[in-house]
């Protein structure tokens, strides 16, 4: 097992930015991963480990906080369009800020932050539900929906967070059709309007 300093050097060398990425790296079979612990927070407790960000060399960057205006000016100047591109800019030193822009005071959402073009989403919940049911009939619950979004299977005209987008319509439908508490938004959305 590597000592704490070597552990830090390895994760910094490979620009591992989170415990999720670290766990993937440990399981990857990469030669540098051979002597890394599965739980660094346990292995290096009382040996220098404070947080993963500290070990990865990002701790100070989280607290040298940019203002939201400064951050958005970097987004525009560097042509950054996604959280992944933001993290890459932080990791390569183009931006001195947090790995996740959501930690910047004043951040509200990624669409506004990255100034993504306005989406032409289906505005009617019943129509959206029918489209999803037709294109992704195998989905059963919100976890399936999240997975489909991660795999880029979501129809482009349906928002990634339909529960928030169609919230008002769902509340109206629930009261109008007397759906009880056992019928969730996801039941309606993933099985279509005919429950």
Contact map, one row per residue, 1 for C-alpha under 8 A:
111000000000000000000000000000000011100000000000000000000000000000000000000000000000000000000000000000000000000000000000000000000000000000000000000000000000000000000000000000000000000000000000000
111111100000000000000000000000000011000000000000000000000000000000000000000000000000000000000000000000000000000000000000000000000000000000000000000000000000000000000000000000000000000000000000000
111111100000000000000000000000000000000000000000000000000000000000000000000000000000000000000000000000000000000000000000000000000000000000000000000000000000000000000000000000000000000000000000000
011111110000000000000000000000000000000000010011100000000000000000000000000000000000000000000000000000000000000000000000000000000000000000000000000000000000000000000000000000000000000000000000000
011111111000000000000000000000000000000000000000000000000000000000000000000000000000000000000000000000000000000000000000000000000000000000000000000000000000000000000000000000000000000000000000000
011111111100000000000000000000000000000000000000000000000000000000000000000000000000000000000000000000000000000000000000000000000000000000000000000000000000000000000000000000000000000000000000000
011111111110000000000000000000000001000000000000000000000000000000000000000000000000000000000000000000000000000000000000000000000000000000000000000000000000000000000000000000000000000000000000000
000111111111000000000000000000000000000000000000000000110000000000000000000000000000000000000000000000000000000000000000000000000000000000000000000000000000000000000000000000000000000000000000000
000011111111100000000000000000000000000000000000000000000000000000000000000000000000000000000000000000000000000000000000000000000000000000000000000000000000000000000000000000000000000000000000000
000001111111110000000000000000010000000000000000000000000000000000000000000000000000000000000000000000000000000000000000000000000000000000000000000000000000000000000000000000000000000000000000000
000000111111111100000100000000000000000000000000000000110000000000000000000000000000000000000000000000000000000000000000000000000000000000000000000000000000000000000000000000000000000000000000000
000000011111111100000000000000000000000000000000000000011000000000000000000000000000000000000000000000000000000000000000000000000000000000000000000000000000000000000000000000000000000000000000000
000000001111111100000000000000000000000000000000000000000000000000000000000000000000000000000000000000000000000000000000000000000000000000000000000000000000000000000000000000000000000000000000000
000000000111111100000000000000000000000000000000000000000000000000000000000000000000000000000000000000000000000000000000000000000000000000000000000000000000000000000000000000000000000000000000000
000000000011111110000000000000000000000000000000000000010000000000000000000000000000000000100000000000000000000000000000000000000000000000000000000000000000000000000000000000000000000000000000000
000000000011111111001100000000000000000000000000000000010000000000000000000000000000000000000000000000000000000000000000000000000000000000000000000000000000000000000000000000000000000000000000000
000000000000001111101100000000000000000000000000000010010000000000000000000000000000000000000000001000000000000000000000000000000000000000000000000000000000000000000000000000000000000000000000000
000000000000000111111100000000000000000000000000000110000000000000000000000000000000000000000000000000000000000000000000000000000000000000000000000000000000000000000000000000000000000000000000000
000000000000000011111110000000000000000000000000000100000000000000000000000000000000000000000000000000000000000000000000000000000000000000000000000000000000000000000000000000000000000000000000000
000000000000000001111111000000000000000000000000000000000000000000000000000000000000000000000000000000000000000000000000000000000000000000000000000000000000000000000000000000000000000000000000000
000000000000000111111111100000000000000000000000000000000000000000000000000000000000000000000000000000000000000000000000000000000000000000000000000000000000000000000000000000000000000000000000000
000000000010000111111111110000000000000000000000000000000000000000000000000000000000000000000000000000000000000000000000000000000000000000000000000000000000000000000000000000000000000000000000000
000000000000000000111111111000000000010000000000000000000000000000000000000000000000000000000000000000000000000000000000000000000000000000000000000000000000000000000000000000000000000000000000000
000000000000000000011111111100000000000000000000000000000000000000000000000000000000000000000000000000000000000000000000000000000000000000000000000000000000000000000000000000000000000000000000000
000000000000000000001111111111001000000000000000000000000000000000000000000000000000000000000000000000000000000000000000000000000000000000000000000000000000000000000000000000000000000000000000000
000000000000000000000111111111001101110000000000000000000000000000000000000000000000000000000000000000000000000000000000000000000000000000000000000000000000000000000000000000000000000000000000000
000000000000000000000011111110001000000000000000000000000000000000000000000000000000000000000000000000000000000000000000000000000000000000000000000000000000000000000000000000000000000000000000000
000000000000000000000001111111001000000000000000000000000000000000000000000000000000000000000000000000000000000000000000000000000000000000000000000000000000000000000000000000000000000000000000000
000000000000000000000000111111101100000000000000000000000000000000000000000000000000000000000000000000000000000000000000000000000000000000000000000000000000000000000000000000000000000000000000000
000000000000000000000000110111111100000000000000000000000000000000000000000000000000000000000000000000000000000000000000000000000000000000000000000000000000000000000000000000000000000000000000000
000000000000000000000000000011111100000000000000000000000000000000000000000000000000000000000000000000000000000000000000000000000000000000000000000000000000000000000000000000000000000000000000000
000000000100000000000000000001111111000000000000000000000000000000000000000000000000000000000000000000000000000000000000000000000000000000000000000000000000000000000000000000000000000000000000000
000000000000000000000000111111111111000000000000000000000000000000000000000000000000000000000000000000000000000000000000000000000000000000000000000000000000000000000000000000000000000000000000000
000000000000000000000000010011111111000000000000000000000000000000000000000000000000000000000000000000000000000000000000000000000000000000000000000000000000000000000000000000000000000000000000000
110000000000000000000000000000011111100000000000000000000000000000000000000000000000000000000000000000000000000000000000000000000000000000000000000000000000000000000000000000000000000000000000000
110000100000000000000000010000011111110100000000000000000000000000000000000000000000000000000000000000000000000000000000000000000000000000000000000000000000000000000000000000000000000000000000000
100000000000000000000000010000000011111100100000000000000000000000000000000000000000000000000000000000000000000000000000000000000000000000000000000000000000000000000000000000000000000000000000000
000000000000000000000010010000000001111100000000000000000000000000000000000000000000000000000000000000000000000000000000000000000000000000000000000000000000000000000000000000000000000000000000000
000000000000000000000000000000000000111111100000000000000000000000000000000000000000000000000000000000000000000000000000000000000000000000000000000000000000000000000000000000000000000000000000000
000000000000000000000000000000000001111111111000100000000000000000000000000000000000000000000000000000000000000000000000000000000000000000000000000000000000000000000000000000000000000000000000000
000000000000000000000000000000000000001111111000111100000000000000000000000000000000000000000000000000000000000000000000000000000000000000000000000000000000000000000000000000000000000000000000000
000000000000000000000000000000000000001111111000000000000000000000000000000000000000000000000000000000000000000000000000000000000000000000000000000000000000000000000000000000000000000000000000000
000000000000000000000000000000000000101111111000000000000000000000000000000000000000000000000000000000000000000000000000000000000000000000000000000000000000000000000000000000000000000000000000000
000100000000000000000000000000000000000111111111100000000000000000000000000000000000000000000000000000000000000000000000000000000000000000000000000000000000000000000000000000000000000000000000000
000000000000000000000000000000000000000111111111110000000000000000000000000000000000000000000000000000000000000000000000000000000000000000000000000000000000000000000000000000000000000000000000000
000000000000000000000000000000000000000000011111100000000000000000000000000000000000000000000000000000000000000000000000000000000000000000000000000000000000000000000000000000000000000000000000000
000100000000000000000000000000000000000000011111100000000000000000000000000000000000000000000000000000000000000000000000000000000000000000000000000000000000000000000000000000000000000000000000000
000100000000000000000000000000000000000000011111110000000000000000000000000000000000000000000000000000000000000000000000000000000000000000000000000000000000000000000000000000000000000000000000000
000100000000000000000000000000000000000110011111111101100000000000000000000000000000000000000000000000000000000000000000000000000000000000000000000000000000000000000000000000000000000000000000000
000000000000000000000000000000000000000010001001111101100000000000000000000000000000000000000000000000000000000000000000000000000000000000000000000000000000000000000000000000000000000000000000000
000000000000000000000000000000000000000010000000111111100000000000000000000000000000000000000000000000000000000000000000000000000000000000000000000000000000000000000000000000000000000000000000000
000000000000000001100000000000000000000010000000111111110000000000000000000000000000000000000000000000000000000000000000000000000000000000000000000000000000000000000000000000000000000000000000000
000000000000000011000000000000000000000000000000001111111110000000000000000000000000000000000000000000000000000000000000000000000000000000000000000000000000000000000000000000000000000000000000000
000000000000000000000000000000000000000000000000111111111111000000000000000000000000000000000000000000000000000000000000000000000000000000000000000000000000000000000000000000000000000000000000000
000000010010000000000000000000000000000000000000111111111100000000000000000000000000000000000000000000000000000000000000000000000000000000000000000000000000000000000000000000000000000000000000000
000000010011001110000000000000000000000000000000000111111110000000000000000000000000000000000000000000000000000000000000000000000000000000000000000000000000000000000000000000000000000000000000000
000000000001000000000000000000000000000000000000000011111111000000000000000000000000000000000000000000000000000000000000000000000000000000000000000000000000000000000000000000000000000000000000000
000000000000000000000000000000000000000000000000000011111111110000000000000000000000000000000000011000000000000000000000000000000000000000000000000000000000000000000000000000000000000000000000000
000000000000000000000000000000000000000000000000000011011111111000000000000000000000000000000000000000000000000000000000000000000000000000000000000000000000000000000000000000000000000000000000000
000000000000000000000000000000000000000000000000000001001111111100000000000000000000000000000000000000000000000000000000000000000000000000000000000000000000000000000000000000000000000000000000000
000000000000000000000000000000000000000000000000000000000111111110000000000000000000000000000001110000000000000000000000000000000000000000000000000000000000000000000000000000000000000000000000000
000000000000000000000000000000000000000000000000000000000111111110000000000000000000000000000000111000100000000000000000000000000000000000000000000000000000000000000000000000000000000000000000000
000000000000000000000000000000000000000000000000000000000011111110000000000000000000000000000000110000000000000000000000000000000000000000000000000000000000000000000000000000000000000000000000000
000000000000000000000000000000000000000000000000000000000001111111000000000000000000000000000001100000000000000000000000000000000000000000000000000000000000000000000000000000000000000000000000000
000000000000000000000000000000000000000000000000000000000000111111100000000000000000000000000000110000010000000000000000000000000000000000000000000000000000000000000000000000000000000000000000000
000000000000000000000000000000000000000000000000000000000000000111111110000000000000000000000001100000010000000000000000000000000000000000000000000000000000000000000000000000000000000000000000000
000000000000000000000000000000000000000000000000000000000000000011111110000000000000000000000000000000011100000000000000000000000000000000000000000000000000000000000000000000000000000000000000000
000000000000000000000000000000000000000000000000000000000000000001111111000000000000000000000000000000011110000000000000000000000000000000000000000000000000000000000000000000000000000000000000000
000000000000000000000000000000000000000000000000000000000000000001111111100000000000000000000000000000000000000000000000000000000000000000000000000000000000000000000000000000000000000000000000000
000000000000000000000000000000000000000000000000000000000000000001111111110000000000000000000000000000000000000000000000000000000000000000000000000000000000000000000000000000000000000000000000000
000000000000000000000000000000000000000000000000000000000000000001111111111000000000000000000000000000000000000000000000000000000000000000000000000000000000000000000000000000000000000000000000000
000000000000000000000000000000000000000000000000000000000000000000011111111100000000000000000000000000000000000011000000000000000000000000000000000000000000000000000000000000000000000000000000000
000000000000000000000000000000000000000000000000000000000000000000001111111110000000000000000000000000000000000000000000000000000000000000000000000000000000000000000000000000000000000000000000000
000000000000000000000000000000000000000000000000000000000000000000000111111111110000000000000010000000000000000000000000000000000000000000000000000000000000000000000000000000000000000000000000000
000000000000000000000000000000000000000000000000000000000000000000000011111111111000010000000000000000000000000001000000000000000000000000000000000000000000000000000000000000000000000000000000000
000000000000000000000000000000000000000000000000000000000000000000000001111111110000000000000000000000000000000000000000000000000000000000000000000000000000000000000000000000000000000000000000000
000000000000000000000000000000000000000000000000000000000000000000000000111111110000000000000000000000000000000000000000000000000000000000000000000000000000000000000000000000000000000000000000000
000000000000000000000000000000000000000000000000000000000000000000000000011111110000000000000000000000000000000000000000000000000000000000000000000000000000000000000000000000000000000000000000000
000000000000000000000000000000000000000000000000000000000000000000000000011111111000000000000000000000000000000000000000000000000000000000000000000000000000000000000000000000000000000000000000000
000000000000000000000000000000000000000000000000000000000000000000000000011111111100110000000000000000000000000001000000000000000000000000000000000000000000000000000000000000000000000000000000000
000000000000000000000000000000000000000000000000000000000000000000000000001000111110110000000000000000000000000001110000000000000000000000000000000000000000000000000000000000000000000000000000000
000000000000000000000000000000000000000000000000000000000000000000000000000000011111110000000000000000000000010001000000000000000000000000000000000000000000000000000000000000000000000000000000000
000000000000000000000000000000000000000000000000000000000000000000000000000000001111111000000000000110000000010000000000000000000000000000000000000000000000000000000000000000000000000000000000000
000000000000000000000000000000000000000000000000000000000000000000000000000000000111111100000000000000000000000000000000000000000000000000000000000000000000000000000000000000000000000000000000000
000000000000000000000000000000000000000000000000000000000000000000000000000000011111111110000000000000000000000000000000000000000000000000000000000000000000000000000000000000000000000000000000000
000000000000000000000000000000000000000000000000000000000000000000000000001000011111111111000000001110000000000000000000000000000000000000000000000000000000000000000000000000000000000000000000000
000000000000000000000000000000000000000000000000000000000000000000000000000000000011111111100000001100000000000000000000000000000000000000000000000000000000000000000000000000000000000000000000000
000000000000000000000000000000000000000000000000000000000000000000000000000000000001111111110000000000000000000000000000000000000000000000000000000000000000000000000000000000000000000000000000000
000000000000000000000000000000000000000000000000000000000000000000000000000000000000111111111110000000000000000000000000000000000000000000000000000000000000000000000000000000000000000000000000000
000000000000000000000000000000000000000000000000000000000000000000000000000000000000011111111111111000000000000000000000000000000000000000000000000000000000000000000000000000000000000000000000000
000000000000001000000000000000000000000000000000000000000000000000000000000000000000001111111100001000000000000000000000000000000000000000000000000000000000000000000000000000000000000000000000000
000000000000000000000000000000000000000000000000000000000000000000000000000000000000000111111110000000000000000000000000000000000000000000000000000000000000000000000000000000000000000000000000000
000000000000000000000000000000000000000000000000000000000000000000000000000000000000000011111111000000000000000000000000000000000000000000000000000000000000000000000000000000000000000000000000000
000000000000000000000000000000000000000000000000000000000000000000000000000000000000000011111111000000000000000000000000000000000000000000000000000000000000000000000000000000000000000000000000000
000000000000000000000000000000000000000000000000000000000000000000000000010000000000000011011111100000000000000000000000000000000000000000000000000000000000000000000000000000000000000000000000000
000000000000000000000000000000000000000000000000000000000000100101000000000000000000000001001111110000000000000000000000000000000000000000000000000000000000000000000000000000000000000000000000000
000000000000000000000000000000000000000000000000000000000000111111000000000000000000000001000011111000000000000000000000000000000000000000000000000000000000000000000000000000000000000000000000000
000000000000000000000000000000000000000000000000000000000100111010000000000000000000000001000001111110110000000000000000000000000000000000000000000000000000000000000000000000000000000000000000000
000000000000000010000000000000000000000000000000000000000100010000000000000000000000011001100000111110000000000000000000000000000000000000000000000000000000000000000000000000000000000000000000000
000000000000000000000000000000000000000000000000000000000000000000000000000000000010011000000000011111110000000000000000000000000000000000000000000000000000000000000000000000000000000000000000000
000000000000000000000000000000000000000000000000000000000000000000000000000000000010010000000000011111110010000000000000000000000000000000000000000000000000000000000000000000000000000000000000000
000000000000000000000000000000000000000000000000000000000000000000000000000000000000000000000000000111111011100000000000000000000000000000000000000000000000000000000000000000000000000000000000000
000000000000000000000000000000000000000000000000000000000000010000000000000000000000000000000000010111111010000000000000000000000000000000000000000000000000000000000000000000000000000000000000000
000000000000000000000000000000000000000000000000000000000000000011110000000000000000000000000000010111111110000000000000000000000000000000000000000000000000000000000000000000000000000000000000000
000000000000000000000000000000000000000000000000000000000000000000110000000000000000000000000000000001111110000000000000000000000000000000000000000000000000000000000000000000000000000000000000000
000000000000000000000000000000000000000000000000000000000000000000110000000000000000000000000000000000011111000000000000000000000000000000000000000000000000000000000000000000000000000000000000000
000000000000000000000000000000000000000000000000000000000000000000010000000000000000000000000000000011111111100010000000000000000000000000000000000000000000000000000000000000000000000000000000000
000000000000000000000000000000000000000000000000000000000000000000000000000000000000000000000000000001000111110110000000000000000000000000000000000000000000000000000000000000000000000000000000000
000000000000000000000000000000000000000000000000000000000000000000000000000000000000000000000000000001000011111110000000000000000000000000000000000000000000000000000000000000000000000000000000000
000000000000000000000000000000000000000000000000000000000000000000000000000000000110000000000000000000000001111111100000000000000000000000000000000000000000000000000000000000000000000000000000000
000000000000000000000000000000000000000000000000000000000000000000000000000000000000000000000000000000000000111111110000000000000000000000000000000000000000000000000000000000000000000000000000000
000000000000000000000000000000000000000000000000000000000000000000000000000000000000000000000000000000000001111111110000000000000000000000000000000000000000000000000000000000000000000000000000000
000000000000000000000000000000000000000000000000000000000000000000000001000000000000000000000000000000000011111111110000000000000000000000000000000000000000000000000000000000000000000000000000000
000000000000000000000000000000000000000000000000000000000000000000000001001000011100000000000000000000000000011111110000000000000000000000000000000000000000000000000000000000000000000000000000000
000000000000000000000000000000000000000000000000000000000000000000000000000000001000000000000000000000000000011111111000000000000000000000000000000000000000000000000000000000000000000000000000000
000000000000000000000000000000000000000000000000000000000000000000000000000000001000000000000000000000000000001111111100000000000000000000000000000000000000000000000000000000000000000000000000000
000000000000000000000000000000000000000000000000000000000000000000000000000000000000000000000000000000000000000000111110000000000000000000000000000000000000000000000000000000000000000000000000000
000000000000000000000000000000000000000000000000000000000000000000000000000000000000000000000000000000000000000000011111000000000000000000000000000000000000000000000000000000000000000000000000000
000000000000000000000000000000000000000000000000000000000000000000000000000000000000000000000000000000000000000000001111100000000000000000000000000000000000100000000000000000000000000000000000000
000000000000000000000000000000000000000000000000000000000000000000000000000000000000000000000000000000000000000000000111110000000000000000000000000000000000100000000000000000000000000000000000000
000000000000000000000000000000000000000000000000000000000000000000000000000000000000000000000000000000000000000000000011111000000000000000000000000000000001111000000000000000000000000000000000000
000000000000000000000000000000000000000000000000000000000000000000000000000000000000000000000000000000000000000000000001111110110000000000000000000000000000110000000000000000000000000000000000000
000000000000000000000000000000000000000000000000000000000000000000000000000000000000000000000000000000000000000000000000111110010000000000000000000000000000000000000100000000000000000000000000000
000000000000000000000000000000000000000000000000000000000000000000000000000000000000000000000000000000000000000000000000011111110000000000000000000000000000000000000100100000000000000000000000000
000000000000000000000000000000000000000000000000000000000000000000000000000000000000000000000000000000000000000000000000011111111000000000000000000000000000000000000100110000000000000000001000000
000000000000000000000000000000000000000000000000000000000000000000000000000000000000000000000000000000000000000000000000000111111100000000000000000000000000000000000000000000000000000000001001100
000000000000000000000000000000000000000000000000000000000000000000000000000000000000000000000000000000000000000000000000010111111110000000000000000000000000000000000000000000000000000000000000000
000000000000000000000000000000000000000000000000000000000000000000000000000000000000000000000000000000000000000000000000011111111111000000000000000000000000010000000000000000000000000000001000000
000000000000000000000000000000000000000000000000000000000000000000000000000000000000000000000000000000000000000000000000000011111111100000000000000000000000000000000000000000000000000000011111100
000000000000000000000000000000000000000000000000000000000000000000000000000000000000000000000000000000000000000000000000000001111111110000000000000000000000000000000000000000000000000000001011100
000000000000000000000000000000000000000000000000000000000000000000000000000000000000000000000000000000000000000000000000000000111111111000000000000000000000000000000000000000000000000000000000000
000000000000000000000000000000000000000000000000000000000000000000000000000000000000000000000000000000000000000000000000000000011111111110000000000000000010000000000000000000000000000000001101000
000000000000000000000000000000000000000000000000000000000000000000000000000000000000000000000000000000000000000000000000000000001111111110100000000000000000000000000000000000000000000000001111000
000000000000000000000000000000000000000000000000000000000000000000000000000000000000000000000000000000000000000000000000000000000111111110000000000000000000000000000000000000000000000000000000000
000000000000000000000000000000000000000000000000000000000000000000000000000000000000000000000000000000000000000000000000000000000011111110000000000000000010000000000000000000000000000000000000000
000000000000000000000000000000000000000000000000000000000000000000000000000000000000000000000000000000000000000000000000000000000001111111100000000000000000000000000000000000000000000000000000000
000000000000000000000000000000000000000000000000000000000000000000000000000000000000000000000000000000000000000000000000000000000001111111100000000000000000000000000000000000000000000000000110000
000000000000000000000000000000000000000000000000000000000000000000000000000000000000000000000000000000000000000000000000000000000000000111110000000000000000000000000000000000000000000000000000000
000000000000000000000000000000000000000000000000000000000000000000000000000000000000000000000000000000000000000000000000000000000000100111111001100000000000000000000000000000000000000000000100000
000000000000000000000000000000000000000000000000000000000000000000000000000000000000000000000000000000000000000000000000000000000000000001111101000000000000000000000000000000000000000001100110000
000000000000000000000000000000000000000000000000000000000000000000000000000000000000000000000000000000000000000000000000000000000000000000111111100000000000000000000000000000000000000001100100000
000000000000000000000000000000000000000000000000000000000000000000000000000000000000000000000000000000000000000000000000000000000000000000011111110000000000000000000000000000000000000001000000000
000000000000000000000000000000000000000000000000000000000000000000000000000000000000000000000000000000000000000000000000000000000000000000001111111000000000000000000000000000000000000000000000000
000000000000000000000000000000000000000000000000000000000000000000000000000000000000000000000000000000000000000000000000000000000000000000111111111100000000000000000000000000000000000000000000000
000000000000000000000000000000000000000000000000000000000000000000000000000000000000000000000000000000000000000000000000000000000000000000101111111110000000000000000000000000000000000000000000000
000000000000000000000000000000000000000000000000000000000000000000000000000000000000000000000000000000000000000000000000000000000000000000000111111111000000000100000000000000000000000000000000000
000000000000000000000000000000000000000000000000000000000000000000000000000000000000000000000000000000000000000000000000000000000000000000000011111111100000000000000000000000000000000000000000000
000000000000000000000000000000000000000000000000000000000000000000000000000000000000000000000000000000000000000000000000000000000000000000000001111111111100000000000000000000000000000000000000000
000000000000000000000000000000000000000000000000000000000000000000000000000000000000000000000000000000000000000000000000000000000000000000000000111111111100000100000000000000000000000000000000000
000000000000000000000000000000000000000000000000000000000000000000000000000000000000000000000000000000000000000000000000000000000000000000000000011111111000000000000000000000000000000000000000000
000000000000000000000000000000000000000000000000000000000000000000000000000000000000000000000000000000000000000000000000000000000000000000000000001111111000000000000000000000000000000000000000000
000000000000000000000000000000000000000000000000000000000000000000000000000000000000000000000000000000000000000000000000000000000000000000000000000111111100000000000000000000000000000000000000000
000000000000000000000000000000000000000000000000000000000000000000000000000000000000000000000000000000000000000000000000000000000000000000000000000111111110000000000000000000000000000000000000000
000000000000000000000000000000000000000000000000000000000000000000000000000000000000000000000000000000000000000000000000000000000000000000000000000110011111010100000000000000000000000000000000000
000000000000000000000000000000000000000000000000000000000000000000000000000000000000000000000000000000000000000000000000000000000001001000000000000000001111110000000000000000000000000000000000000
000000000000000000000000000000000000000000000000000000000000000000000000000000000000000000000000000000000000000000000000100000000000000000000000000000000111111000000000000000000000000000000000000
000000000000000000000000000000000000000000000000000000000000000000000000000000000000000000000000000000000000000000000011110000000000000000000000000000000011111000000000000000000000000000000000000
000000000000000000000000000000000000000000000000000000000000000000000000000000000000000000000000000000000000000000000000110000010000000000000000000000000111111101000000000000000000000000000000000
000000000000000000000000000000000000000000000000000000000000000000000000000000000000000000000000000000000000000000000000100000000000000000000000000000000001111111001000000000000000000000000000000
000000000000000000000000000000000000000000000000000000000000000000000000000000000000000000000000000000000000000000000000000000000000000000000000010010000100011111000000000000000000000000000000000
000000000000000000000000000000000000000000000000000000000000000000000000000000000000000000000000000000000000000000000000000000000000000000000000000000000000001111111000000000000000000000000000000
000000000000000000000000000000000000000000000000000000000000000000000000000000000000000000000000000000000000000000000000000000000000000000000000000000000000011111111110000000000000000000000000000
000000000000000000000000000000000000000000000000000000000000000000000000000000000000000000000000000000000000000000000000000000000000000000000000000000000000000011111110000000000000000011000000000
000000000000000000000000000000000000000000000000000000000000000000000000000000000000000000000000000000000000000000000000000000000000000000000000000000000000000011111110000000000000000000000000000
000000000000000000000000000000000000000000000000000000000000000000000000000000000000000000000000000000000000000000000000000000000000000000000000000000000000001011111110000000000000000000000000000
000000000000000000000000000000000000000000000000000000000000000000000000000000000000000000000000000000000000000000000000001110000000000000000000000000000000000001111111110000000000000000000000000
000000000000000000000000000000000000000000000000000000000000000000000000000000000000000000000000000000000000000000000000000000000000000000000000000000000000000001111111111000000000000000000000000
000000000000000000000000000000000000000000000000000000000000000000000000000000000000000000000000000000000000000000000000000000000000000000000000000000000000000000000111111100000000000000000000000
000000000000000000000000000000000000000000000000000000000000000000000000000000000000000000000000000000000000000000000000000110000000000000000000000000000000000000000111111110000000000000000000000
000000000000000000000000000000000000000000000000000000000000000000000000000000000000000000000000000000000000000000000000000010000000000000000000000000000000000000000111111111000000000010000000000
000000000000000000000000000000000000000000000000000000000000000000000000000000000000000000000000000000000000000000000000000000000000000000000000000000000000000000000011111111100000000000000000000
000000000000000000000000000000000000000000000000000000000000000000000000000000000000000000000000000000000000000000000000000000000000000000000000000000000000000000000001111111110000000000000000000
000000000000000000000000000000000000000000000000000000000000000000000000000000000000000000000000000000000000000000000000000000000000000000000000000000000000000000000000111111111110000000000000000
000000000000000000000000000000000000000000000000000000000000000000000000000000000000000000000000000000000000000000000000000000000000000000000000000000000000000000000000011111111111000000000000000
000000000000000000000000000000000000000000000000000000000000000000000000000000000000000000000000000000000000000000000000000000000000000000000000000000000000000000000000001111111110000000000000000
000000000000000000000000000000000000000000000000000000000000000000000000000000000000000000000000000000000000000000000000000000000000000000000000000000000000000000000000000111111100000000000000000
000000000000000000000000000000000000000000000000000000000000000000000000000000000000000000000000000000000000000000000000000000000000000000000000000000000000000000000000000011111110000000000000000
000000000000000000000000000000000000000000000000000000000000000000000000000000000000000000000000000000000000000000000000000000000000000000000000000000000000000000000000000011111111000000000000000
000000000000000000000000000000000000000000000000000000000000000000000000000000000000000000000000000000000000000000000000000000000000000000000000000000000000000000000000000011101111111000000000000
000000000000000000000000000000000000000000000000000000000000000000000000000000000000000000000000000000000000000000000000000000000000000000000000000000000000000000000000000001000111111000000000000
000000000000000000000000000000000000000000000000000000000000000000000000000000000000000000000000000000000000000000000000000000000000000000000000000000000000000000000000000000000011111100000000000
000000000000000000000000000000000000000000000000000000000000000000000000000000000000000000000000000000000000000000000000000000000000000000000000000000000000000000000000000000000011111100000000000
000000000000000000000000000000000000000000000000000000000000000000000000000000000000000000000000000000000000000000000000000000000000000000000000000000000000000000000000000000000011111110110000000
000000000000000000000000000000000000000000000000000000000000000000000000000000000000000000000000000000000000000000000000000000000000000000000000000000000000000000000000000000000000111111110000000
000000000000000000000000000000000000000000000000000000000000000000000000000000000000000000000000000000000000000000000000000000000000000000000000000000000000000000100000010000000000001111111000000
000000000000000000000000000000000000000000000000000000000000000000000000000000000000000000000000000000000000000000000000000000000000000000011100000000000000000000100000000000000000000111111110000
000000000000000000000000000000000000000000000000000000000000000000000000000000000000000000000000000000000000000000000000000000000000000000011000000000000000000000000000000000000000001111111111001
000000000000000000000000000000000000000000000000000000000000000000000000000000000000000000000000000000000000000000000000000000001000000000000000000000000000000000000000000000000000001111111111111
000000000000000000000000000000000000000000000000000000000000000000000000000000000000000000000000000000000000000000000000000011011101100000000000000000000000000000000000000000000000000011111111100
000000000000000000000000000000000000000000000000000000000000000000000000000000000000000000000000000000000000000000000000000000001001100010111000000000000000000000000000000000000000000001111111000
000000000000000000000000000000000000000000000000000000000000000000000000000000000000000000000000000000000000000000000000000000001100100010010000000000000000000000000000000000000000000001111111111
000000000000000000000000000000000000000000000000000000000000000000000000000000000000000000000000000000000000000000000000000001001101100000000000000000000000000000000000000000000000000000111111111
000000000000000000000000000000000000000000000000000000000000000000000000000000000000000000000000000000000000000000000000000001001100000000000000000000000000000000000000000000000000000000011011111
000000000000000000000000000000000000000000000000000000000000000000000000000000000000000000000000000000000000000000000000000000000000000000000000000000000000000000000000000000000000000000010011111
000000000000000000000000000000000000000000000000000000000000000000000000000000000000000000000000000000000000000000000000000000000000000000000000000000000000000000000000000000000000000000110011111
